[in-house]
Amino acid sequence: EPEVTQTPSHQVTQMGQEVILRCVPISNHLYFYWYRQILGQKVEFLVSFYNNEISEKSEIFDDQFSVERPDGSNFTLKIRSTKLEDSAMYFCASSVFFGTGNTEAFFGQGTRLTVV
Amino acid sequence: DAKTTQPNSMESNEEEPVHLPCNHSTISGTDYIHWYRQLPSQGPEYVIHGLTSNVNNRMASLAIAEDRKSSTLILHRATLRDAAVYYCILRDPPLSGAGSYQLTFGKGTKLSVIP
């Protein structure tokens, strides 16, 4: 069964460092997303991406964050200068189409980011 | 997004049916009702969705009240693998006008399955 894959599974970085989280969405999907979940808290939406541009972003997704689809298969989330509060699980998701309510999103297993 | 209300936790015995309720009294006509679940240390997983009619798939059934102000996710035979947090989410899609691409997760219902 096709799945969304994320690498690495765990990333430890020093505060102030740049980090790139990588995702390979399901191959025929067109919409891509990043969510995060701080330990013990809700899953929070960060950004959605379609046709090589951001279609929607949350207040969390500030100038420190960026997304890119550098080739036909990868989708990346970059955090330019990490802060302690960026420590969380980051989930990538993809969907064939999300314009109607009649489609579902598929999530990866997540990357645990720890900022020290 | 319209708000949903779910119990914080529920328990079920293994191999028995589980009915997970969700109230969404402010649902709009264009909102789809989606259910996702999150197993421990994993990403959210799609379970089922519907608009007005009851829905069945290999994982579960979704029963939607006639006035759409509530719904129930039914797991027909709970297994230990079904122990997870279950999220009921209303999706107002962008093509309806003011909708959104995002899924808004609440706290969900933590389901414990007793062997």
Boltz contact constraints between the chains, C-beta under 6 A:
constraints:
  - contact:
      token1: [A, 42]
      token2: [B, 105]
      max_distance: 6.0
  - contact:
      token1: [A, 43]
      token2: [B, 105]
      max_distance: 6.0
  - contact:
      token1: [A, 45]
      token2: [B, 102]
      max_distance: 6.0
  - contact:
      token1: [A, 48]
      token2: [B, 101]
      max_distance: 6.0
  - contact:
      token1: [A, 55]
      token2: [B, 101]
      max_distance: 6.0
  - contact:
      token1: [A, 56]
      token2: [B, 101]
      max_distance: 6.0
  - contact:
      token1: [A, 91]
      token2: [B, 43]
      max_distance: 6.0
  - contact:
      token1: [A, 98]
      token2: [B, 101]
      max_distance: 6.0
  - contact:
      token1: [A, 99]
      token2: [B, 93]
      max_distance: 6.0
  - contact:
      token1: [A, 99]
      token2: [B, 94]
      max_distance: 6.0
  - contact:
      token1: [A, 99]
      token2: [B, 95]
      max_distance: 6.0
  - contact:
      token1: [A, 100]
      token2: [B, 93]
      max_distance: 6.0
  - contact:
      token1: [A, 100]
      token2: [B, 95]
      max_distance: 6.0
  - contact:
      token1: [A, 101]
      token2: [B, 32]
      max_distance: 6.0
  - contact:
      token1: [A, 101]
      token2: [B, 91]
      max_distance: 6.0
  - contact:
      token1: [A, 101]
      token2: [B, 93]
      max_distance: 6.0
  - contact:
      token1: [A, 104]
      token2: [B, 46]
      max_distance: 6.0
  - contact:
      token1: [A, 107]
      token2: [B, 43]
      max_distance: 6.0
  - contact:
      token1: [A, 107]
      token2: [B, 44]
      max_distance: 6.0
  - contact:
      token1: [A, 108]
      token2: [B, 43]
      max_distance: 6.0
  - contact:
      token1: [A, 109]
      token2: [B, 42]
      max_distance: 6.0
  - contact:
      token1: [A, 109]
      token2: [B, 43]
      max_distance: 6.0
  - contact:
      token1: [A, 110]
      token2: [B, 43]
      max_distance: 6.0
